Amino acid sequence: MNKIGLIIRREYFTRIRNKTFLLSTFLLPVLIVMVIAGTVYLGIKGRTNHRIAVADQNGYFKDYLKSDSAIFFDFSPSVDTLNYAEHNCSAVLIIPELKEGEKTIYRLKYKKQLGLANIDDLEKRVNAAITDHLIFTKTNITRSHLDSIRASSDIAELQTFSDEGKKSQASSQGLSYAIGWACGFLIYLLTFIYGAMVMRGVMEEKTSRVAEVIVSSVKPFPLMLGKIIGIGAVGLTQFLLWVGLIAILILVAQAFIPQELMQEVNNMQKVNAMGSAQMAQGTEAAKQIFAFKQSLQTANWTLIIGSFVFYFIGGYLFYSSLFAAVGSVVNEDPQEAQSLLLPISMPIVFSFIIMSIAVQDPGGSLALWASLIPFSSPIVMMARIPYGVPTTVPYWQLLLSMTLLAGGFLFTTWMAGRIYRTGILLYGKKPTWKTMWKWAFHNG
């Protein structure tokens, strides 16, 4: 056990003192924040405004299709399907005569494709215009009264709560989606990075013949176990540092928010604390900051971070032992490693694909079964947990998933250890999974 501790310390301190580790640990959170801020800024500044000509054979869309900063509707009779581009129009909307009770196709002709969001927005506006026209023609309501009703009808806001029996906990679907996706992606990424690091370390020691010197004083299995634990501790340290740095960046960012704006947010929090159903008055920016802070408070961060640590360690141990087994049988040809990695990497890739589905439907059967199977549970279960325990993820599912994962990494570590003890000292023979299977289950 003392020798395993020495190996763990060697692997751990060798890597955390590396410049690459320091740069990736301290610069990555800053880079992520800069990329997100830059993306939002470019998304706002680079948003395309469209001028759309309308060829209306009904005669009433001019009264109901309202222009704004995103879409301007041009009803000039001189603009048609042939010359709309010459009048600086992105497209022309061709609406034939619409007959009540009959489905009619209207068309959008363009020279440059509009975005999917623009197409969806345009379709909703046309449908809303038809609805307003029917209301106007079939009732005694005036257009001005109809516009007034629509302008004053946006007074309700949906807030979701998870039913936990005797109490209800406020929840945020958007935040749950973001946390689930981020946690699943991080485990997916770190499993590949640190698993490959284990494999490269084993390969380097084997090809340089250092392993022969080490195994003269340490048995192969404790050597492999020490290497895996040491590199895993590096990954866990990096994650915890990321959490701390992100928290510091959020606190620093708050210092740049104007004092008047923060006062508005505090007033909203006081109104909310008194249990008022009315939203306090404030600017749009204050409302967005208030909503963001409220969303952060709804998440069970203790459970999320604790579960992430467990599933990262469990997933890492499950797969890194297999990466170590591959590294132990590979000689100097890197192509050998690539051919052997496919059965290991494909379950990780499939888990990421399933995770992308699970964050949208965390209670579905695919998400349920994938979160129990050890091959995929580290990534998929972390996509489900932010949606709530025990609401979305019952306790029995979480405990069963953890138990199966623990049993899974004990099995893969045992199997990889049997492969490692033979492969690390074997040279000149091209490895195959059939040979590795024989070493794992048929050797004495």
C-alpha positions as CSV (number, residue, x, y, z in Angstrom):
1,M,0.0,0.0,0.0
2,N,2.9,2.3,0.8
3,K,4.3,1.8,-2.8
4,I,0.9,2.6,-4.3
5,G,0.9,5.9,-2.3
6,L,4.4,6.7,-3.7
7,I,3.2,6.1,-7.2
8,I,0.0,8.2,-6.7
9,R,2.1,11.1,-5.3
10,R,4.6,10.8,-8.2
11,E,1.8,10.9,-10.9
12,Y,-0.1,13.7,-9.1
13,F,2.7,16.1,-8.4
14,T,4.5,15.5,-11.7
15,R,1.3,16.6,-13.6
16,I,0.0,19.5,-11.4
17,R,3.5,21.2,-11.6
18,N,3.3,21.0,-15.4
19,K,2.9,24.3,-17.2
20,T,0.1,22.8,-19.4
21,F,-1.9,21.9,-16.3
22,L,-1.5,25.4,-14.8
23,L,-2.4,27.2,-18.0
24,S,-5.5,25.0,-18.7
25,T,-6.7,25.3,-15.1
26,F,-6.5,29.0,-14.7
27,L,-7.0,30.2,-18.3
28,L,-9.8,27.9,-19.3
29,P,-12.6,29.4,-17.1
30,V,-11.5,32.9,-18.2
31,L,-11.5,31.8,-21.9
32,I,-15.0,30.2,-21.5
33,V,-16.4,33.4,-20.0
34,M,-14.8,35.5,-22.8
35,V,-16.2,33.1,-25.5
36,I,-19.7,33.2,-24.0
37,A,-19.6,37.0,-23.6
38,G,-18.2,37.4,-27.1
39,T,-20.8,35.1,-28.6
40,V,-23.7,37.0,-26.9
41,Y,-22.2,40.4,-28.0
42,L,-21.7,39.2,-31.6
43,G,-25.2,37.7,-31.6
44,I,-26.7,41.0,-30.6
45,K,-24.5,43.2,-32.8
46,G,-24.5,40.8,-35.7
47,R,-28.2,40.2,-35.8
48,T,-29.6,40.5,-39.3
49,N,-32.6,42.8,-39.9
50,H,-34.8,41.7,-42.7
51,R,-36.9,43.8,-45.1
52,I,-39.7,41.6,-46.5
53,A,-41.9,42.7,-49.4
54,V,-45.6,41.5,-49.1
55,A,-47.7,40.6,-52.1
56,D,-51.1,40.3,-50.4
57,Q,-54.2,39.4,-52.5
58,N,-56.5,39.7,-49.4
59,G,-56.0,43.3,-48.7
60,Y,-56.0,43.2,-44.9
61,F,-52.5,42.0,-43.9
62,K,-51.2,45.6,-44.0
63,D,-53.4,46.4,-41.0
64,Y,-52.2,43.5,-38.9
65,L,-48.6,42.7,-39.8
66,K,-46.6,45.0,-37.6
67,S,-42.9,45.9,-38.4
68,D,-40.2,46.0,-35.8
69,S,-36.4,46.0,-35.5
70,A,-36.1,42.4,-36.6
71,I,-38.5,42.4,-39.6
72,F,-39.8,45.3,-41.7
73,F,-42.8,44.6,-43.9
74,D,-42.9,46.5,-47.2
75,F,-46.4,46.7,-48.8
76,S,-45.4,49.0,-51.7
77,P,-47.4,47.9,-54.8
78,S,-44.4,48.6,-57.0
79,V,-42.4,45.8,-55.3
80,D,-43.0,42.3,-56.7
81,T,-41.4,38.9,-57.1
82,L,-39.2,40.2,-59.9
83,N,-37.7,43.4,-58.4
84,Y,-37.8,42.9,-54.6
85,A,-34.0,42.5,-54.4
86,E,-33.6,45.8,-56.2
87,H,-35.7,47.5,-53.4
88,N,-33.3,46.1,-50.7
89,C,-35.8,43.4,-49.7
90,S,-34.4,40.1,-48.3
91,A,-37.5,38.2,-49.5
92,V,-41.0,38.6,-50.8
93,L,-44.0,37.0,-49.0
94,I,-46.7,35.9,-51.5
95,I,-50.1,35.5,-49.8
96,P,-52.9,34.3,-52.1
97,E,-56.6,34.7,-51.3
98,L,-57.4,32.9,-48.1
99,K,-60.8,31.3,-47.8
100,E,-62.1,30.5,-44.4
101,G,-62.2,26.7,-43.6
102,E,-59.7,25.9,-46.4
103,K,-56.0,25.2,-46.0
104,T,-54.0,27.5,-48.3
105,I,-50.3,27.6,-49.1
106,Y,-48.5,30.9,-49.0
107,R,-45.0,31.3,-50.2
108,L,-41.8,33.0,-49.2
109,K,-39.4,33.7,-52.1
110,Y,-35.8,34.8,-51.3
111,K,-32.3,35.1,-52.7
112,K,-30.6,34.5,-49.4
113,Q,-31.9,32.0,-46.9
114,L,-33.5,33.5,-43.8
115,G,-32.6,31.9,-40.4
116,L,-34.8,29.2,-38.9
117,A,-35.8,31.5,-36.1
118,N,-36.9,34.2,-38.6
119,I,-39.0,31.7,-40.6
120,D,-40.7,30.5,-37.4
121,D,-41.3,34.1,-36.3
122,L,-42.7,35.1,-39.7
123,E,-45.1,32.1,-39.7
124,K,-46.4,33.1,-36.2
125,R,-46.9,36.7,-37.3
126,V,-49.0,35.6,-40.3
127,N,-51.1,33.3,-38.2
128,A,-51.6,36.0,-35.6
129,A,-52.7,38.4,-38.3
130,I,-55.3,36.0,-39.7
131,T,-56.6,35.5,-36.2
132,D,-56.9,39.2,-35.5
133,H,-58.7,39.7,-38.8
134,L,-61.2,37.0,-38.0
135,I,-61.8,38.5,-34.6
136,F,-62.3,41.9,-36.1
137,T,-64.7,40.7,-38.8
138,K,-66.8,38.4,-36.6
139,T,-67.2,40.7,-33.6
140,N,-67.9,44.3,-32.9
141,I,-64.5,45.0,-31.5
142,T,-62.5,47.8,-33.1
143,R,-58.9,47.5,-34.3
144,S,-57.6,49.9,-31.7
145,H,-59.4,48.0,-28.9
146,L,-58.0,44.7,-30.3
147,D,-54.4,46.1,-30.3
148,S,-54.9,47.4,-26.8
149,I,-56.0,44.0,-25.5
150,R,-53.0,42.3,-27.1
151,A,-50.6,44.9,-25.7
152,S,-52.0,44.5,-22.1
153,S,-52.5,40.7,-22.2
154,D,-48.8,39.9,-21.4
155,I,-49.3,39.9,-17.6
156,A,-48.7,36.2,-16.7
157,E,-45.4,34.4,-16.2
158,L,-45.1,30.7,-15.7
159,Q,-43.0,29.4,-12.7
160,T,-42.4,25.7,-12.3
161,F,-42.2,23.8,-9.0
162,S,-41.1,20.3,-8.3
163,D,-43.6,18.4,-6.1
164,E,-41.6,16.9,-3.2
165,G,-44.5,15.6,-1.1
166,K,-45.0,18.0,1.9
167,K,-43.3,20.9,0.1
168,S,-42.8,22.3,-3.4
169,Q,-39.4,23.5,-4.6
170,A,-39.1,26.2,-7.2
171,S,-37.3,25.0,-10.3
172,S,-35.9,26.4,-13.5
173,Q,-36.0,24.2,-16.6
174,G,-33.5,26.3,-18.5
175,L,-31.0,26.1,-15.6
176,S,-31.5,22.4,-15.2
177,Y,-30.9,21.9,-19.0
178,A,-27.7,24.0,-18.9
179,I,-26.3,22.3,-15.8
180,G,-27.2,18.8,-17.0
181,W,-25.6,19.4,-20.4
182,A,-22.5,21.1,-18.9
183,C,-21.9,18.3,-16.4
184,G,-22.4,15.5,-18.9
185,F,-20.1,17.2,-21.4
186,L,-17.4,17.8,-18.8
187,I,-17.4,14.1,-17.7
188,Y,-17.4,13.1,-21.4
189,L,-14.4,15.4,-22.1
190,L,-12.4,14.7,-19.0
191,T,-12.9,10.9,-19.4
192,F,-11.3,11.1,-22.8
193,I,-8.6,13.5,-21.8
194,Y,-7.4,11.8,-18.6
195,G,-8.1,8.3,-19.9
196,A,-5.8,9.0,-22.9
197,M,-3.3,10.5,-20.4
198,V,-3.2,7.2,-18.5
199,M,-2.8,5.3,-21.8
200,R,0.1,7.5,-23.0
201,G,1.8,7.3,-19.6
202,V,1.7,3.5,-19.7
203,M,2.8,3.4,-23.3
204,E,5.8,5.7,-22.6
205,E,6.9,3.6,-19.7
206,K,6.7,0.4,-21.7
207,T,8.4,1.7,-24.8
208,S,11.2,3.4,-22.8
209,R,11.6,0.2,-20.7
210,V,11.1,2.2,-17.5
211,A,8.3,-0.3,-16.6
212,E,10.8,-3.1,-16.4
213,V,12.7,-1.2,-13.8
214,I,9.6,-0.3,-11.8
215,V,8.0,-3.7,-11.8
216,S,11.2,-5.1,-10.3
217,S,10.1,-3.5,-7.0
218,V,6.3,-3.0,-7.6
219,K,3.9,-5.6,-9.0
220,P,2.1,-4.6,-12.2
221,F,-1.4,-4.3,-10.8
222,P,-0.5,-1.8,-7.9
223,L,1.6,0.1,-10.5
224,M,-1.5,0.5,-12.8
225,L,-3.8,1.3,-9.8
226,G,-1.4,4.0,-8.5
227,K,-1.1,5.6,-11.9
228,I,-4.9,5.7,-12.5
229,I,-5.6,7.1,-9.0
230,G,-2.9,9.7,-9.3
231,I,-4.0,11.0,-12.7
232,G,-7.7,10.9,-11.5
233,A,-6.7,13.1,-8.5
234,V,-5.3,15.6,-11.0
235,G,-8.6,15.8,-12.9
236,L,-10.6,16.2,-9.6
237,T,-8.3,18.9,-8.5
238,Q,-8.7,20.7,-11.8
239,F,-12.5,20.5,-11.6
240,L,-12.6,21.9,-8.0
241,L,-10.3,24.7,-9.0
242,W,-12.6,25.5,-11.9
243,V,-15.6,25.7,-9.6
244,G,-13.8,28.1,-7.3
245,L,-12.5,30.2,-10.2
246,I,-16.0,30.4,-11.8
247,A,-17.5,31.5,-8.4
248,I,-14.8,34.2,-8.1
249,L,-15.5,35.4,-11.7
250,I,-19.2,35.7,-10.9
251,L,-18.5,37.8,-7.8
252,V,-16.0,40.0,-9.7
253,A,-18.6,40.4,-12.5
254,Q,-21.1,41.7,-10.0
255,A,-18.7,44.6,-9.1
256,F,-19.1,45.9,-12.6
257,I,-22.9,46.1,-12.5
258,P,-24.1,49.7,-11.8
259,Q,-25.2,50.3,-8.2
260,E,-28.7,51.6,-9.3
261,L,-29.3,48.4,-11.2
262,M,-28.3,46.2,-8.2
263,Q,-30.7,48.3,-6.1
264,E,-33.5,47.5,-8.4
265,V,-32.6,43.8,-8.2
266,N,-32.6,44.0,-4.4
267,N,-36.0,45.6,-4.4
268,M,-37.3,42.7,-6.5
269,Q,-35.8,40.2,-4.1
270,K,-37.6,41.9,-1.2
271,V,-40.9,41.8,-3.0
272,N,-40.4,38.2,-3.8
273,A,-39.4,37.4,-0.2
274,M,-42.7,38.8,1.0
275,G,-44.6,36.3,-1.1
276,S,-46.1,38.8,-3.5
277,A,-47.3,37.4,-6.8
278,Q,-46.7,40.7,-8.5
279,M,-43.3,41.4,-10.2
280,A,-41.7,44.4,-8.8
281,Q,-41.2,47.4,-11.2
282,G,-37.8,47.6,-12.8
283,T,-35.9,47.8,-16.0
284,E,-35.5,44.8,-18.3
285,A,-31.9,44.4,-17.3
286,A,-32.8,44.3,-13.6
287,K,-35.5,41.7,-14.3
288,Q,-33.0,39.5,-16.2
289,I,-30.4,39.7,-13.4
290,F,-33.1,38.9,-10.8
291,A,-34.3,35.9,-12.9
292,F,-30.8,34.6,-13.2
293,K,-30.1,34.9,-9.5
294,Q,-33.4,33.2,-8.7
295,S,-32.6,30.4,-11.0
296,L,-29.2,29.8,-9.4
297,Q,-30.9,29.6,-6.0
298,T,-33.3,26.8,-7.1
299,A,-30.5,24.4,-7.9
300,N,-29.4,21.9,-5.3
301,W,-25.7,22.6,-5.7
302,T,-24.6,20.3,-2.9
303,L,-26.2,17.3,-4.6
304,I,-25.1,18.3,-8.1
305,I,-21.4,18.9,-7.1
306,G,-21.4,15.7,-4.9
307,S,-22.9,13.6,-7.7
308,F,-20.5,15.1,-10.3
309,V,-17.5,14.1,-8.1
310,F,-18.8,10.6,-7.7
311,Y,-19.7,10.1,-11.3
312,F,-16.5,11.6,-12.6
313,I,-14.4,9.3,-10.3
314,G,-16.6,6.3,-11.1
315,G,-16.6,6.9,-14.9
316,Y,-12.9,7.7,-14.9
317,L,-12.0,4.5,-13.0
318,F,-14.4,2.5,-15.2
319,Y,-12.7,3.7,-18.5
320,S,-9.2,4.6,-17.5
321,S,-8.4,1.1,-16.4
322,L,-9.4,0.0,-20.0
323,F,-7.2,2.8,-21.4
324,A,-4.3,1.5,-19.2
325,A,-4.9,-2.0,-20.4
326,V,-4.6,-0.9,-24.1
327,G,-1.5,1.1,-23.3
328,S,0.1,-1.9,-21.7
329,V,-0.2,-4.1,-24.8
330,V,0.8,-1.6,-27.4
331,N,4.3,-1.5,-28.7
332,E,5.9,1.4,-30.5
333,D,3.3,1.7,-33.3
334,P,0.6,4.2,-32.4
335,Q,-1.7,2.7,-35.0
336,E,-2.1,-0.3,-32.8
337,A,-3.5,1.8,-30.0
338,Q,-6.0,3.5,-32.4
339,S,-7.4,0.1,-33.6
340,L,-7.8,-1.1,-30.0
341,L,-9.5,2.1,-28.7
342,L,-12.6,1.8,-30.8
343,P,-14.5,-0.6,-28.5
344,I,-13.6,1.8,-25.6
345,S,-14.4,5.1,-27.2
346,M,-17.6,4.2,-28.9
347,P,-19.6,3.7,-25.7
348,I,-18.4,7.1,-24.5
349,V,-19.5,8.8,-27.8
350,F,-22.9,7.0,-27.7
351,S,-23.3,8.1,-24.1
352,F,-22.8,11.7,-25.1
353,I,-25.4,11.4,-27.9
354,I,-27.9,9.9,-25.4
355,M,-27.1,12.6,-22.9
356,S,-28.1,15.2,-25.6
357,I,-31.5,13.5,-25.7
358,A,-31.7,13.0,-21.9
359,V,-31.4,16.7,-21.1
360,Q,-34.6,17.3,-23.1
361,D,-36.5,14.3,-21.8
362,P,-34.9,13.4,-18.4
363,G,-37.8,11.1,-17.5
364,G,-37.8,9.1,-20.7
365,S,-37.1,5.4,-20.9
366,L,-33.9,5.9,-22.9
367,A,-32.6,8.3,-20.3
368,L,-33.6,6.0,-17.5
369,W,-31.9,2.8,-18.8
370,A,-28.8,4.7,-20.0
371,S,-28.4,6.3,-16.6
372,L,-28.3,2.8,-14.9
373,I,-25.9,1.0,-17.3
374,P,-22.3,1.6,-16.1
375,F,-21.0,2.2,-19.7
376,S,-23.2,5.4,-20.0
377,S,-24.4,6.3,-16.5
378,P,-21.6,8.7,-15.6
379,I,-22.6,11.0,-18.5
380,V,-26.3,10.4,-18.7
381,M,-27.2,10.4,-15.0
382,M,-25.5,13.8,-14.6
383,A,-27.9,15.1,-17.3
384,R,-30.9,14.0,-15.2
385,I,-29.9,14.9,-11.6
386,P,-30.2,18.7,-12.0
387,Y,-33.9,18.3,-12.9
388,G,-34.5,17.1,-9.3
389,V,-34.0,14.2,-6.8
390,P,-36.3,12.5,-5.9
391,T,-38.8,14.1,-8.3
392,T,-37.2,13.3,-11.8
393,V,-34.7,10.9,-10.4
394,P,-36.1,8.7,-7.6
395,Y,-33.7,7.7,-4.9
396,W,-33.8,4.0,-5.9
397,Q,-32.6,4.9,-9.4
398,L,-29.7,7.0,-8.1
399,L,-28.6,4.4,-5.6
400,L,-28.9,1.6,-8.2
401,S,-26.9,3.6,-10.7
402,M,-24.2,4.3,-8.2
403,T,-24.0,0.7,-7.1
404,L,-23.8,-0.6,-10.6
405,L,-21.1,1.9,-11.5
406,A,-19.1,1.0,-8.4
407,G,-19.4,-2.7,-9.4
408,G,-18.6,-1.9,-13.0
409,F,-15.3,0.0,-12.2
410,L,-14.2,-2.8,-9.8
411,F,-14.8,-5.3,-12.6
412,T,-13.0,-3.3,-15.3
413,T,-10.1,-2.6,-12.9
414,W,-9.8,-6.3,-12.1
415,M,-9.9,-7.3,-15.8
416,A,-7.5,-4.5,-16.9
417,G,-5.1,-5.5,-14.1
418,R,-4.9,-9.1,-15.5
419,I,-4.3,-7.7,-19.0
420,Y,-1.8,-5.2,-17.7
421,R,0.4,-7.6,-15.7
422,T,1.0,-9.7,-18.9
423,G,1.0,-6.9,-21.6
424,I,3.4,-4.5,-19.8
425,L,6.3,-7.0,-20.1
426,L,5.4,-8.4,-23.6
427,Y,7.1,-7.0,-26.7
428,G,7.0,-7.8,-30.4
429,K,3.6,-9.3,-30.5
430,K,0.7,-7.5,-32.2
431,P,-2.1,-7.3,-29.7
432,T,-5.8,-8.0,-30.4
433,W,-8.9,-7.9,-28.2
434,K,-9.1,-11.7,-28.5
435,T,-5.6,-12.0,-27.0
436,M,-6.4,-9.5,-24.3
437,W,-9.6,-11.4,-23.4
438,K,-7.5,-14.6,-23.1
439,W,-5.1,-12.9,-20.7
440,A,-7.9,-11.5,-18.6
441,F,-10.0,-14.6,-18.2
442,H,-7.9,-17.7,-19.0
443,N,-4.6,-16.9,-17.3
444,G,-4.0,-18.3,-13.9
